[in-house]
């Protein structure tokens, strides 16, 4: 998506704010359904970032796989759970919460220090014409398909069988409750 500088910057800032608010919603909502919907919002914002970076295939894969499949499975799993089992626990702060807050804060500080110490002026941005990008995309998608159907056929099929067994197990466990 070829946008002018200010429009692109406004969209990046807007998506960044929505992404941060969605991430806070994932962590801070006490209702797990709202948290799962907030995760869907975060994943949609990530796919919109890919669109801004002219990576349409990755954006479509992000939408189809993460939003369309994984987030829907998370919602189904949350709906199958009994909400009363988790609402009785009223402890507001535990030792594990303190350790988690300490680790996350230290990682945030390290990221801020690393980002501020990095020289971003040496990065060279390369641009290609849209026709060359489309040819590269088609050849990359074809190469992925060829590798999945030849070199990685057995691992691909094993992963699909493992996911199918996990889905059947989750359905069985949900029906027993």
Beta strands, then each sheet from edge to edge (+ up, - down):
end
